Amino acid sequence: MAREIVFTEKAPKAVGPYVQAVKSNGMVYISGQLGIDVTAGGLADGVEAQAHCSMKNLGAILHEAGSDYKKIVKTTIFLTDMNDFTVVNKIYESYFGGDFPARSCVQVAKLPLGGLVEVECAAEL
C-alpha cells in the first residue's frame, strides 16, 4: 500500500508542518489532536471539554481513513498536568466500551496553543 495522506474538514487543520494522518501498510497514524472545538474554531474550555474534543477529532480522522476507535492499537496522551489523569481517563474510557488499546500517558511542560490535553494514535484499517 502506498503512503496516503488523510484529511477531513471535521477535524482541526494542522497547526504546524505536519498532516492530520498518514495511511501506510494497513495502518493509519494520526497526529496528536489538541482539544480544539472544530465548530467554535478554538480550544474548548477546560480539560474535560478539551479531552472530549481531542477524542472526537481522532474519531473524525479515523472515520475519514476508513477506521474507527475499535481498531486503535496504540494511543499516547499528553497532559500539561498529571492531576488531570483521572478526569481524562474517564472521558477516554467512554470512547472504547471496554476494549482498550495499548496506551502511554505523560505529562509535558507545554502543548501547542496552550492546550491542556493532546491524544495521538495508530490504528488498523
Order of alpha helices (4+ residues) and beta strands (2+ residues): beta-beta-beta-beta-beta-alpha-beta-alpha-beta-beta
